[in-house]
Amino acid sequence: MLTVYLLRHGQTRWNADGNRYCGRTDIPLTEKGEEQALFVKQQLSGIRLDAVYASPLQRAALTAHIATGRDVITDDRLIEVAFGNWEGKTREQFCLENPSSWHNWSNDPFCTRAGETGETGAEIVARVEDFFKEKMQQHKNHTIMVVAHNGVNRLYMAYKLGMPLKNYRQIVQHNSAITRFYLDEEGVLTLEYLNTNL
């Protein structure tokens, strides 16, 4: 069984500014974001981590490093959703520009491209699932930390919990809040806690 501490990165300026969709834009943490990561370090001080992984975007990699004080292995499969034409905009803004693009994504993200030119939910889930299958083989009966992003984390958890992907937004993940789940030998995910402070 693999134990996973899953984090969304700390706050960025775009998170604070109407929750603009950061996507692949490599935006840094705010001071508050760094403080959030330090708080995670306090919470996990007594927990042994066998490895620390993160998205290559600086907001995730730096959160992982601050939260653990360790070297971080970055993996492109953990990068945030490619949001296409929504990048850098709030939902209110891009829905005014093209309401159908959000409507189509909301109803069927599995097959629809985010922001018309970004990734489909199927593509996102496939790459994150591939990452975790690999880690299950590398880290049997170990504990790892994974720091990624709001979109990929929620889509992956929705998929593994058997939810329709269109319901992924019903899972909340605050910046640097801790989620812990287990993956058994069959790849079944058991969610122990979500979006919490230890």
Backbone as a printed PyTorch tensor [residue, N CA C, xyz], in Angstrom:
tensor([[[  0.8360,  -1.1930,   0.0000],
         [  0.0000,   0.0000,   0.0000],
         [  0.8780,   1.2530,   0.0000]],

        [[  0.4720,   2.2300,  -0.7640],
         [  1.1840,   3.5000,  -0.8340],
         [  0.3910,   4.5650,  -0.0890]],

        [[  1.0450,   5.2740,   0.8170],
         [  0.4270,   6.3940,   1.5210],
         [  0.8690,   7.6900,   0.8600]],

        [[ -0.0950,   8.5410,   0.5440],
         [  0.1910,   9.7830,  -0.1750],
         [ -0.3340,  10.9760,   0.6030]],

        [[  0.5620,  11.9180,   0.8700],
         [  0.1580,  13.2430,   1.3410],
         [  0.0970,  14.1300,   0.1020]],

        [[ -1.1030,  14.5470,  -0.2460],
         [ -1.3210,  15.3180,  -1.4700],
         [ -1.6230,  16.7690,  -1.1070]],

        [[ -0.8560,  17.6710,  -1.6870],
         [ -1.0730,  19.0970,  -1.4410],
         [ -1.3450,  19.8310,  -2.7400]],

        [[ -2.1480,  20.8450,  -2.6430],
         [ -2.1670,  21.9030,  -3.6360],
         [ -1.1010,  22.9000,  -3.1870]],

        [[ -0.4410,  23.5340,  -4.1240],
         [  0.6000,  24.5150,  -3.7990],
         [  0.0580,  25.6570,  -2.9500]],

        [[  0.9590,  26.4570,  -2.3790],
         [  0.5720,  27.6470,  -1.6260],
         [  0.0050,  28.7370,  -2.5270]],

        [[ -0.4920,  29.7590,  -1.8910],
         [ -1.1540,  30.8500,  -2.6100],
         [ -0.2210,  31.5670,  -3.5940]],

        [[ -0.7720,  31.9250,  -4.7510],
         [ -0.0910,  32.7840,  -5.7180],
         [ -0.8740,  34.0880,  -5.8390]],

        [[ -0.2890,  35.0440,  -6.5220],
         [ -0.9750,  36.3320,  -6.7190],
         [ -2.2680,  36.1280,  -7.5000]],

        [[ -2.2660,  35.2280,  -8.4610],
         [ -3.4850,  35.0020,  -9.2440],
         [ -4.5540,  34.2940,  -8.4270]],

        [[ -4.1670,  33.4430,  -7.4800],
         [ -5.1650,  32.8610,  -6.5870],
         [ -5.8630,  33.9540,  -5.7890]],

        [[ -5.0580,  34.9130,  -5.3300],
         [ -5.5840,  35.9920,  -4.5010],
         [ -6.3700,  37.0170,  -5.3180]],

        [[ -6.1260,  37.0860,  -6.6150],
         [ -6.7500,  38.0860,  -7.4890],
         [ -7.9270,  37.4740,  -8.2410]],

        [[ -8.9880,  37.1730,  -7.5110],
         [-10.1900,  36.6430,  -8.1460],
         [-10.0630,  35.2270,  -8.6410]],

        [[ -9.0490,  34.5210,  -8.1490],
         [ -8.7980,  33.1250,  -8.5400],
         [ -8.6480,  32.9790, -10.0530]],

        [[ -7.7050,  33.7410, -10.6180],
         [ -7.4010,  33.6160, -12.0420],
         [ -6.8270,  32.2310, -12.3260]],

        [[ -7.1430,  31.6910, -13.4600],
         [ -6.6750,  30.3610, -13.8350],
         [ -5.1930,  30.4250, -14.2200]],

        [[ -4.3550,  29.8610, -13.3580],
         [ -2.9010,  29.9150, -13.5790],
         [ -2.4570,  28.9370, -14.6550]],

        [[ -3.0280,  27.7310, -14.6410],
         [ -2.6500,  26.7350, -15.6300],
         [ -1.1460,  26.5350, -15.7090]],

        [[ -0.6020,  26.6830, -16.9030],
         [  0.8170,  26.4580, -17.1290],
         [  1.6670,  27.7150, -16.8950]],

        [[  1.0380,  28.8400, -16.5970],
         [  1.8150,  30.0550, -16.3070],
         [  2.6150,  29.8260, -15.0340]],

        [[  3.9130,  30.0620, -15.0980],
         [  4.8040,  29.7150, -13.9720],
         [  4.8930,  30.8800, -12.9970]],

        [[  3.8350,  31.0770, -12.2620],
         [  3.7070,  32.2190, -11.3620],
         [  4.2190,  31.8360,  -9.9690]],

        [[  4.9160,  32.7570,  -9.2720],
         [  5.4980,  32.3990,  -7.9690],
         [  4.4920,  32.4430,  -6.8210]],

        [[  4.9310,  31.9190,  -5.6920],
         [  4.1500,  32.0220,  -4.4670],
         [  4.1590,  33.4560,  -3.9530]],

        [[  3.0830,  33.8210,  -3.2670],
         [  3.0820,  35.0640,  -2.5020],
         [  3.7610,  34.7980,  -1.1580]],

        [[  3.9640,  35.8600,  -0.3930],
         [  4.4940,  35.6830,   0.9670],
         [  3.5700,  34.7890,   1.7820]],

        [[  2.2680,  34.9990,   1.6190],
         [  1.3100,  34.1340,   2.3190],
         [  1.4560,  32.6850,   1.8730]],

        [[  1.7080,  32.4670,   0.5840],
         [  1.8950,  31.1160,   0.0770],
         [  3.0890,  30.4210,   0.7170]],

        [[  4.1790,  31.1570,   0.9100],
         [  5.3480,  30.5880,   1.5790],
         [  5.0400,  30.2770,   3.0410]],

        [[  4.2680,  31.1520,   3.6880],
         [  3.8790,  30.9090,   5.0780],
         [  2.9980,  29.6630,   5.1920]],

        [[  2.1180,  29.4740,   4.2170],
         [  1.2750,  28.2790,   4.2180],
         [  2.1190,  27.0090,   4.1240]],

        [[  3.1480,  27.0540,   3.2920],
         [  4.0310,  25.8930,   3.1590],
         [  4.8040,  25.6290,   4.4500]],

        [[  5.2120,  26.6790,   5.1230],
         [  5.8990,  26.5160,   6.4150],
         [  4.9750,  25.8900,   7.4600]],

        [[  3.7020,  26.2310,   7.3930],
         [  2.7430,  25.6390,   8.3250],
         [  2.6020,  24.1390,   8.0740]],

        [[  2.6470,  23.7400,   6.8210],
         [  2.6240,  22.3120,   6.4940],
         [  3.8390,  21.6190,   7.1060]],

        [[  4.9910,  22.2690,   7.0210],
         [  6.2080,  21.6860,   7.5940],
         [  6.0330,  21.4130,   9.0850]],

        [[  5.4070,  22.3370,   9.8010],
         [  5.1480,  22.1380,  11.2280],
         [  4.2270,  20.9430,  11.4480]],

        [[  3.1920,  20.8340,  10.6250],
         [  2.2130,  19.7620,  10.7930],
         [  2.7990,  18.3790,  10.5200]],

        [[  3.7340,  18.3190,   9.5910],
         [  4.2870,  17.0210,   9.1820],
         [  5.6360,  16.7200,   9.8260]],

        [[  5.9790,  17.4740,  10.8500],
         [  7.3300,  17.3570,  11.4250],
         [  7.6550,  15.9600,  11.9390]],

        [[  6.6650,  15.2130,  12.3840],
         [  6.9430,  13.8820,  12.9240],
         [  6.6950,  12.7510,  11.9450]],

        [[  6.4370,  13.0820,  10.6920],
         [  6.0680,  12.0630,   9.7080],
         [  7.2290,  11.7960,   8.7610]],

        [[  7.5670,  10.5260,   8.6020],
         [  8.6490,  10.1540,   7.7020],
         [  8.1270,  10.0760,   6.2730]],

        [[  8.7740,  10.7960,   5.3890],
         [  8.4360,  10.7600,   3.9690],
         [  9.5700,  10.0730,   3.2210]],

        [[  9.2370,   9.1030,   2.4180],
         [ 10.2650,   8.3750,   1.6820],
         [ 10.6790,   9.0940,   0.4040]],

        [[  9.8290,   9.9740,  -0.0970],
         [ 10.1720,  10.7650,  -1.2840],
         [  9.2040,  11.9320,  -1.3790]],

        [[  9.6430,  12.9830,  -2.0720],
         [  8.8240,  14.1830,  -2.2590],
         [  8.7950,  14.5000,  -3.7490]],

        [[  7.5900,  14.5820,  -4.3030],
         [  7.3990,  14.8490,  -5.7290],
         [  6.5710,  16.1170,  -5.8990]],

        [[  6.7810,  16.7830,  -7.0320],
         [  6.0080,  17.9960,  -7.3090],
         [  5.9300,  18.2430,  -8.8060]],

        [[  4.9400,  19.0100,  -9.1650],
         [  4.8760,  19.5860, -10.5050],
         [  6.1230,  20.4310, -10.7260]],

        [[  6.5930,  20.5620, -11.9670],
         [  7.7710,  21.3860, -12.2270],
         [  7.5180,  22.8880, -12.1220]],

        [[  6.2670,  23.3120, -12.0450],
         [  5.9970,  24.7420, -11.9070],
         [  6.4450,  25.2170, -10.5280]],

        [[  7.0340,  26.4090, -10.4760],
         [  7.7060,  26.8620,  -9.2540],
         [  6.7750,  26.9410,  -8.0500]],

        [[  5.5170,  27.2530,  -8.2570],
         [  4.6090,  27.3640,  -7.1100],
         [  4.4280,  26.0320,  -6.3970]],

        [[  4.5010,  24.9290,  -7.1420],
         [  4.3830,  23.6000,  -6.5360],
         [  5.7260,  23.1060,  -6.0080]],

        [[  6.7720,  23.2590,  -6.8080],
         [  8.0900,  22.7600,  -6.3930],
         [  8.5850,  23.4820,  -5.1480]],

        [[  8.3590,  24.7980,  -5.0740],
         [  8.8180,  25.5490,  -3.8970],
         [  7.9790,  25.2020,  -2.6740]],

        [[  6.6780,  25.0270,  -2.8560],
         [  5.8360,  24.5880,  -1.7360],
         [  6.3630,  23.2710,  -1.1750]],

        [[  6.6830,  22.3320,  -2.0430],
         [  7.1860,  21.0240,  -1.6080],
         [  8.4990,  21.1640,  -0.8550]],

        [[  9.3900,  22.0080,  -1.3620],
         [ 10.6960,  22.1820,  -0.7180],
         [ 10.5560,  22.8470,   0.6520]],

        [[  9.7570,  23.9040,   0.7290],
         [  9.5630,  24.5880,   2.0130],
         [  8.8890,  23.6520,   3.0170]],

        [[  7.8980,  22.8920,   2.5530],
         [  7.1180,  22.0360,   3.4530],
         [  7.9130,  20.8590,   3.9980]],

        [[  9.0070,  20.4920,   3.3110],
         [  9.7710,  19.3160,   3.7410],
         [ 11.2380,  19.6090,   4.0390]],

        [[ 11.7640,  20.7150,   3.4870],
         [ 13.1900,  21.0000,   3.6270],
         [ 14.0610,  20.0070,   2.8840]],

        [[ 13.4790,  19.3120,   1.9140],
         [ 14.1980,  18.2530,   1.2120],
         [ 14.2920,  18.5400,  -0.2750]],

        [[ 15.1490,  17.7650,  -0.9430],
         [ 15.1870,  17.8260,  -2.3930],
         [ 13.8550,  17.3210,  -2.9400]],

        [[ 13.4170,  17.9570,  -3.9990],
         [ 12.1210,  17.6380,  -4.5910],
         [ 12.3420,  17.0760,  -5.9940]],

        [[ 11.6750,  15.9810,  -6.2890],
         [ 11.7220,  15.3900,  -7.6230],
         [ 10.5280,  15.9310,  -8.4030]],

        [[ 10.7900,  16.6650,  -9.4650],
         [  9.6840,  17.2000, -10.2610],
         [  9.3000,  16.2190, -11.3640]],

        [[  8.0290,  16.2490, -11.7170],
         [  7.5100,  15.3190, -12.7260],
         [  6.4680,  16.0510, -13.5620]],

        [[  6.6740,  16.0600, -14.8640],
         [  5.7780,  16.7820, -15.7690],
         [  4.3480,  16.2680, -15.7420]],

        [[  4.1490,  15.0260, -15.3150],
         [  2.7960,  14.4730, -15.2740],
         [  1.9270,  15.1350, -14.2120]],

        [[  2.5640,  15.8640, -13.2970],
         [  1.8310,  16.5410, -12.2240],
         [  1.5170,  18.0040, -12.5400]],

        [[  1.9250,  18.4770, -13.7120],
         [  1.7280,  19.8810, -14.0590],
         [  0.2340,  20.1990, -14.1250]],

        [[ -0.0960,  21.4660, -13.9160],
         [ -1.5000,  21.8660, -13.9010],
         [ -2.1360,  21.6950, -15.2800]],

        [[ -3.4490,  21.6740, -15.2840],
         [ -4.2330,  21.5740, -16.5080],
         [ -3.8140,  22.6790, -17.4860]],

        [[ -3.6990,  22.3190, -18.7500],
         [ -3.5310,  23.3310, -19.7940],
         [ -4.9110,  23.9230, -20.0580]],

        [[ -5.1060,  25.1700, -19.6410],
         [ -6.4290,  25.7800, -19.6790],
         [ -6.7470,  26.5250, -20.9780]],

        [[ -5.8710,  26.4800, -21.9410],
         [ -6.1660,  27.0850, -23.2300],
         [ -6.5070,  28.5600, -23.1220]],

        [[ -7.6280,  28.9610, -23.6940],
         [ -8.0340,  30.3640, -23.7300],
         [ -8.4590,  30.9290, -22.3820]],

        [[ -8.5670,  30.0690, -21.3700],
         [ -8.9340,  30.5510, -20.0320],
         [ -7.7340,  31.0230, -19.2200]],

        [[ -6.5630,  30.7460, -19.7010],
         [ -5.3430,  31.0480, -18.9510],
         [ -5.2720,  32.5300, -18.5600]],

        [[ -5.0350,  32.7900, -17.2770],
         [ -4.8600,  34.1510, -16.7870],
         [ -6.1520,  34.9170, -16.5600]],

        [[ -7.2880,  34.2550, -16.7640],
         [ -8.5780,  34.9260, -16.6120],
         [ -9.3730,  34.3000, -15.4720]],

        [[-10.3020,  35.0600, -14.9210],
         [-11.2340,  34.4940, -13.9520],
         [-12.3640,  33.7980, -14.7120]],

        [[-13.0800,  32.9430, -14.0090],
         [-14.1980,  32.2560, -14.6570],
         [-15.2450,  33.2590, -15.1540]],

        [[-15.4710,  34.3110, -14.3720],
         [-16.4400,  35.3280, -14.7810],
         [-16.0350,  35.9590, -16.1150]],

        [[-14.7360,  36.2190, -16.2690],
         [-14.2590,  36.8490, -17.4990],
         [-14.4300,  35.9390, -18.7110]],

        [[-13.9530,  34.7120, -18.6120],
         [-14.0110,  33.8820, -19.8140],
         [-15.4160,  33.3750, -20.1170]],

        [[-16.2750,  33.3090, -19.1020],
         [-17.6620,  32.9270, -19.3780],
         [-18.4000,  34.0260, -20.1390]],

        [[-18.0550,  35.2920, -19.8600],
         [-18.6320,  36.3950, -20.6240],
         [-18.1610,  36.3630, -22.0700]],

        [[-16.8940,  36.0160, -22.2700],
         [-16.3330,  35.9810, -23.6220],
         [-16.9050,  34.8350, -24.4620]],

        [[-17.0530,  33.6710, -23.8180],
         [-17.4980,  32.4880, -24.5640],
         [-18.2090,  31.5280, -23.6050]],

        [[-19.4830,  31.7800, -23.3230],
         [-20.2040,  30.9560, -22.3430],
         [-20.2440,  29.4730, -22.7010]],

        [[-20.2660,  29.1640, -23.9950],
         [-20.3940,  27.7590, -24.3910],
         [-19.1680,  26.9370, -24.0230]],

        [[-17.9880,  27.5740, -23.9990],
         [-16.7810,  26.8070, -23.6770],
         [-16.8370,  26.2930, -22.2430]],

        [[-17.3240,  27.1090, -21.3040],
         [-17.4570,  26.6570, -19.9150],
         [-18.6070,  25.6550, -19.7830]],

        [[-19.6930,  25.9120, -20.4750],
         [-20.8420,  25.0020, -20.4330],
         [-20.4280,  23.5970, -20.8970]],

        [[-19.7070,  23.5340, -22.0070],
         [-19.2890,  22.2380, -22.5440],
         [-18.3310,  21.5190, -21.6110]],

        [[-17.3700,  22.2520, -21.0510],
         [-16.4230,  21.6660, -20.0950],
         [-17.1450,  21.1880, -18.8430]],

        [[-18.0450,  22.0070, -18.3190],
         [-18.7520,  21.6600, -17.0830],
         [-19.5900,  20.4040, -17.2410]],

        [[-20.1800,  20.2330, -18.4140],
         [-21.0520,  19.0800, -18.6430],
         [-20.2920,  17.8070, -18.9810]],

        [[-19.1220,  17.9550, -19.6050],
         [-18.3720,  16.7530, -19.9920],
         [-16.8800,  17.0600, -20.1030]],

        [[-16.2140,  17.2690, -18.9550],
         [-14.7830,  17.5480, -19.0220],
         [-13.9580,  16.3690, -19.5220]],

        [[-14.5020,  15.1730, -19.4500],
         [-13.7380,  14.0010, -19.8950],
         [-13.3550,  14.1360, -21.3670]],

        [[-14.2860,  14.6160, -22.1760],
         [-14.0580,  14.6980, -23.6230],
         [-13.8190,  16.1140, -24.1340]],

        [[-14.0860,  17.1250, -23.3110],
         [-14.0170,  18.5190, -23.7520],
         [-12.6520,  19.1100, -23.4320]],

        [[-12.1420,  19.9370, -24.3280],
         [-10.8730,  20.6310, -24.0820],
         [-11.1150,  21.8700, -23.2350]],

        [[-10.3860,  21.9850, -22.1340],
         [-10.4780,  23.1770, -21.2850],
         [-10.0880,  24.4010, -22.1040]],

        [[-10.8980,  25.4470, -22.0060],
         [-10.5850,  26.6720, -22.7230],
         [-10.4800,  26.4700, -24.2240]],

        [[-11.1620,  25.4760, -24.7360],
         [-11.2430,  25.1360, -26.1690],
         [ -9.9490,  24.5860, -26.7720]],

        [[ -8.8050,  25.0140, -26.2910],
         [ -7.5270,  24.5890, -26.8840],
         [ -6.6200,  23.8760, -25.8890]],

        [[ -7.1150,  23.6500, -24.6640],
         [ -6.3070,  23.0000, -23.6310],
         [ -6.4720,  21.4860, -23.6380]],

        [[ -6.3290,  20.8870, -22.4650],
         [ -6.4100,  19.4310, -22.3270],
         [ -7.8350,  18.9710, -22.0720]],

        [[ -8.0880,  17.7130, -22.3880],
         [ -9.3340,  17.0750, -21.9740],
         [ -9.1310,  16.4460, -20.5950]],

        [[-10.2440,  16.2190, -19.9170],
         [-10.1670,  15.5250, -18.6390],
         [ -9.5530,  14.1450, -18.7840]],

        [[ -9.8470,  13.4700, -19.8800],
         [ -9.2840,  12.1330, -20.1050],
         [ -7.7660,  12.1840, -20.1790]],

        [[ -7.2260,  13.1840, -20.8530],
         [ -5.7680,  13.3270, -20.9610],
         [ -5.1490,  13.6190, -19.6000]],

        [[ -5.8030,  14.4620, -18.8280],
         [ -5.2830,  14.8430, -17.5040],
         [ -5.2500,  13.6300, -16.5780]],

        [[ -6.3820,  12.9400, -16.4930],
         [ -6.4810,  11.7710, -15.6120],
         [ -5.4770,  10.6980, -16.0190]],

        [[ -5.2870,  10.5040, -17.3100],
         [ -4.3720,   9.4640, -17.7840],
         [ -2.9390,   9.7370, -17.3360]],

        [[ -2.4960,  10.9780, -17.4230],
         [ -1.1000,  11.2550, -17.0470],
         [ -0.8860,  11.1850, -15.5350]],

        [[ -1.8840,  11.6390, -14.7660],
         [ -1.7300,  11.5710, -13.3070],
         [ -1.8360,  10.1300, -12.8240]],

        [[ -2.7330,   9.3700, -13.4140],
         [ -2.8420,   7.9470, -13.0760],
         [ -1.5420,   7.2130, -13.3940]],

        [[ -0.9290,   7.5500, -14.5140],
         [  0.3450,   6.9350, -14.8900],
         [  1.4230,   7.2400, -13.8510]],

        [[  1.4430,   8.4660, -13.3580],
         [  2.4020,   8.8390, -12.3170],
         [  2.2040,   7.9780, -11.0650]],

        [[  0.9750,   7.8860, -10.5900],
         [  0.7420,   7.1570,  -9.3430],
         [  0.9370,   5.6510,  -9.5020]],

        [[  0.6250,   5.1050, -10.6540],
         [  0.9000,   3.6720, -10.8740],
         [  2.4000,   3.3980, -10.7740]],

        [[  3.1830,   4.2870, -11.3390],
         [  4.6390,   4.1330, -11.2620],
         [  5.1220,   4.2230,  -9.8190]],

        [[  4.5880,   5.1760,  -9.0640],
         [  5.0230,   5.3490,  -7.6740],
         [  4.5830,   4.1810,  -6.7930]],

        [[  3.4540,   3.5650,  -7.1310],
         [  3.0260,   2.3850,  -6.3750],
         [  4.0490,   1.2630,  -6.5010]],

        [[  4.6700,   1.1500,  -7.6560],
         [  5.6990,   0.1290,  -7.8550],
         [  7.0090,   0.5090,  -7.1740]],

        [[  7.3540,   1.7780,  -7.2430],
         [  8.6310,   2.2450,  -6.6700],
         [  8.5940,   2.3310,  -5.1500]],

        [[  7.4290,   2.5760,  -4.5780],
         [  7.3350,   2.8980,  -3.1460],
         [  6.3190,   2.0200,  -2.4240]],

        [[  6.3760,   0.7300,  -2.6310],
         [  5.4590,  -0.1690,  -1.9380],
         [  5.6260,  -0.0270,  -0.4290]],

        [[  4.4990,   0.1490,   0.2610],
         [  4.4770,   0.2910,   1.7210],
         [  5.2720,   1.5000,   2.2090]],

        [[  5.3870,   2.5080,   1.3580],
         [  6.0830,   3.7410,   1.7180],
         [  5.0930,   4.8970,   1.7950]],

        [[  5.6300,   6.0380,   2.2220],
         [  4.8500,   7.2670,   2.3320],
         [  5.5300,   8.3520,   1.5120]],

        [[  4.7710,   9.0050,   0.6400],
         [  5.3390,  10.0670,  -0.1840],
         [  4.4860,  11.3260,  -0.0720]],

        [[  5.1010,  12.4600,  -0.3890],
         [  4.3580,  13.7010,  -0.5480],
         [  4.3180,  14.0470,  -2.0290]],

        [[  3.1610,  14.5210,  -2.4750],
         [  2.9870,  14.9760,  -3.8470],
         [  2.3600,  16.3610,  -3.7970]],

        [[  3.0180,  17.3270,  -4.4220],
         [  2.4870,  18.7010,  -4.4600],
         [  2.1780,  19.0450,  -5.9050]],

        [[  0.9090,  19.2820,  -6.1530],
         [  0.4870,  19.5970,  -7.5220],
         [ -0.4790,  20.7810,  -7.4970]],

        [[ -1.5970,  20.6580,  -8.1870],
         [ -2.4450,  21.8140,  -8.4500],
         [ -3.9170,  21.4790,  -8.2650]],

        [[ -4.7090,  22.5330,  -8.1300],
         [ -6.1330,  22.3930,  -7.8580],
         [ -6.8500,  21.5620,  -8.9220]],

        [[ -6.5980,  21.8500, -10.1750],
         [ -7.2800,  21.1410, -11.2480],
         [ -6.9200,  19.6720, -11.3220]],

        [[ -5.6230,  19.3780, -11.4270],
         [ -5.2110,  17.9740, -11.5730],
         [ -5.5410,  17.1520, -10.3360]],

        [[ -5.3570,  17.7230,  -9.1520],
         [ -5.6440,  16.9730,  -7.9240],
         [ -7.1120,  16.5820,  -7.8510]],

        [[ -7.9860,  17.5280,  -8.1170],
         [ -9.4220,  17.2550,  -7.9810],
         [ -9.9240,  16.3080,  -9.0700]],

        [[ -9.4490,  16.4800, -10.2830],
         [ -9.8630,  15.5730, -11.3490],
         [ -9.4030,  14.1430, -11.0670]],

        [[ -8.1660,  13.9910, -10.5840],
         [ -7.6550,  12.6580, -10.2700],
         [ -8.4590,  12.0120,  -9.1410]],

        [[ -8.7110,  12.7630,  -8.0770],
         [ -9.4580,  12.1870,  -6.9570],
         [-10.8810,  11.8410,  -7.3660]],

        [[-11.5250,  12.7050,  -8.1420],
         [-12.8820,  12.3960,  -8.6100],
         [-12.8840,  11.0910,  -9.4010]],

        [[-11.9230,  10.9550, -10.2840],
         [-11.8120,   9.7350, -11.1010],
         [-11.6090,   8.4930, -10.2300]],

        [[-10.6780,   8.5820,  -9.2750],
         [-10.3540,   7.4080,  -8.4490],
         [-11.4750,   7.0560,  -7.4790]],

        [[-12.2930,   8.0380,  -7.1240],
         [-13.4080,   7.7780,  -6.2160],
         [-14.6750,   7.3850,  -6.9620]],

        [[-14.5790,   7.2360,  -8.2820],
         [-15.7090,   6.7740,  -9.0640],
         [-16.7460,   7.8370,  -9.3590]],

        [[-16.3800,   9.0970,  -9.1900],
         [-17.3080,  10.1840,  -9.4770],
         [-17.2680,  10.5200, -10.9660]],

        [[-18.3940,  10.9600, -11.5430],
         [-18.3090,  11.5330, -12.8960],
         [-17.3540,  12.7270, -12.8660]],

        [[-16.5210,  12.8520, -13.8670],
         [-15.5410,  13.9460, -13.8410],
         [-16.1930,  15.3180, -13.7720]],

        [[-17.4240,  15.4420, -14.2690],
         [-18.0810,  16.7440, -14.2160],
         [-18.3450,  17.1920, -12.7730]],

        [[-18.2210,  16.2760, -11.8160],
         [-18.4230,  16.6160, -10.4040],
         [-17.1270,  16.9740,  -9.6790]],

        [[-16.0190,  17.0930, -10.4040],
         [-14.7370,  17.3110,  -9.7360],
         [-14.7120,  18.5880,  -8.9070]],

        [[-15.4930,  19.5800,  -9.2890],
         [-15.4990,  20.8480,  -8.5560],
         [-16.1900,  20.7240,  -7.2000]],

        [[-16.8250,  19.5890,  -6.9190],
         [-17.4300,  19.3590,  -5.6100],
         [-16.3820,  18.9410,  -4.5740]],

        [[-15.1680,  18.7030,  -5.0320],
         [-14.0500,  18.4490,  -4.1210],
         [-13.3160,  19.7750,  -3.9160]],

        [[-13.1350,  20.1500,  -2.6690],
         [-12.4540,  21.4120,  -2.3430],
         [-11.0200,  21.1100,  -1.9370]],

        [[-10.0970,  21.8940,  -2.4340],
         [ -8.7150,  21.7940,  -1.9700],
         [ -8.1250,  23.1960,  -1.8330]],

        [[ -7.9670,  23.6320,  -0.6000],
         [ -7.3920,  24.9520,  -0.3440],
         [ -5.8810,  24.9110,  -0.5660]],

        [[ -5.2960,  26.0880,  -0.7420],
         [ -3.8470,  26.1850,  -0.8920],
         [ -3.1490,  25.5900,   0.3300]],

        [[ -2.2570,  24.6440,   0.0790],
         [ -1.4090,  24.0060,   1.0940],
         [ -2.1680,  23.2890,   2.1990]],

        [[ -3.4390,  22.9650,   1.9710],
         [ -4.1480,  22.1130,   2.9200],
         [ -3.8010,  20.6550,   2.6030]],

        [[ -3.7980,  19.8220,   3.6370],
         [ -3.3080,  18.4500,   3.4960],
         [ -4.4480,  17.4840,   3.1940]],

        [[ -4.2140,  16.6500,   2.2160],
         [ -5.0840,  15.5110,   1.9130],
         [ -4.2270,  14.2550,   2.0600]],

        [[ -4.7960,  13.2190,   2.6600],
         [ -4.0670,  11.9520,   2.7380],
         [ -4.9440,  10.8270,   2.2150]],

        [[ -4.3610,  10.0290,   1.3150],
         [ -5.0710,   8.8630,   0.8180],
         [ -4.1110,   7.6980,   0.6760]],

        [[ -4.6890,   6.5200,   0.4960],
         [ -3.9290,   5.2920,   0.3130],
         [ -4.2840,   4.6860,  -1.0420]],

        [[ -3.2990,   4.0900,  -1.6870],
         [ -3.5260,   3.3100,  -2.8940],
         [ -3.1070,   1.8820,  -2.6000]],

        [[ -4.0570,   0.9500,  -2.7090],
         [ -3.7110,  -0.4450,  -2.4210],
         [ -3.1230,  -1.1080,  -3.6660]],

        [[ -2.8420,  -2.3980,  -3.5440],
         [ -2.1640,  -3.1220,  -4.6110],
         [ -2.9830,  -3.1580,  -5.8980]],

        [[ -4.2950,  -2.9830,  -5.7820],
         [ -5.1710,  -2.9710,  -6.9630],
         [ -5.3570,  -1.5580,  -7.5090]],

        [[ -4.7390,  -0.5830,  -6.8600],
         [ -4.9020,   0.8000,  -7.2990],
         [ -6.1420,   1.4820,  -6.7700]],

        [[ -6.8150,   0.8560,  -5.8090],
         [ -8.0170,   1.4570,  -5.2260],
         [ -7.5970,   2.5610,  -4.2560]],

        [[ -8.2060,   3.7260,  -4.4100],
         [ -7.8900,   4.8680,  -3.5510],
         [ -8.8520,   4.9090,  -2.3760]],

        [[ -8.2920,   5.0010,  -1.1700],
         [ -9.0750,   5.2180,   0.0380],
         [ -8.6960,   6.5790,   0.5880]],

        [[ -9.6560,   7.4770,   0.6450],
         [ -9.4220,   8.8410,   1.1040],
         [ -9.5970,   8.8890,   2.6130]],

        [[ -8.5090,   9.1830,   3.3350],
         [ -8.6080,   9.2440,   4.8030],
         [ -9.0500,  10.6200,   5.2670]],

        [[ -8.4190,  11.6520,   4.7620],
         [ -8.9180,  12.9980,   5.0260],
         [ -8.5780,  13.9440,   3.8940]],

        [[ -9.3860,  14.9780,   3.7930],
         [ -9.3450,  15.9000,   2.6650],
         [ -9.2720,  17.3270,   3.1700]],

        [[ -8.3030,  18.0950,   2.6230],
         [ -8.3440,  19.5410,   2.8270],
         [ -8.3590,  19.9050,   4.3060]],

        [[ -7.3720,  19.3980,   5.0440],
         [ -7.4200,  19.5410,   6.4860],
         [ -6.1080,  20.0880,   7.0380]],

        [[ -6.1410,  20.4500,   8.2960],
         [ -4.9450,  20.7790,   9.0640],
         [ -4.8000,  19.7230,  10.1370]],

        [[ -3.6280,  19.1370,  10.2440],
         [ -3.4070,  18.0600,  11.2180],
         [ -3.3500,  18.6070,  12.6340]]])
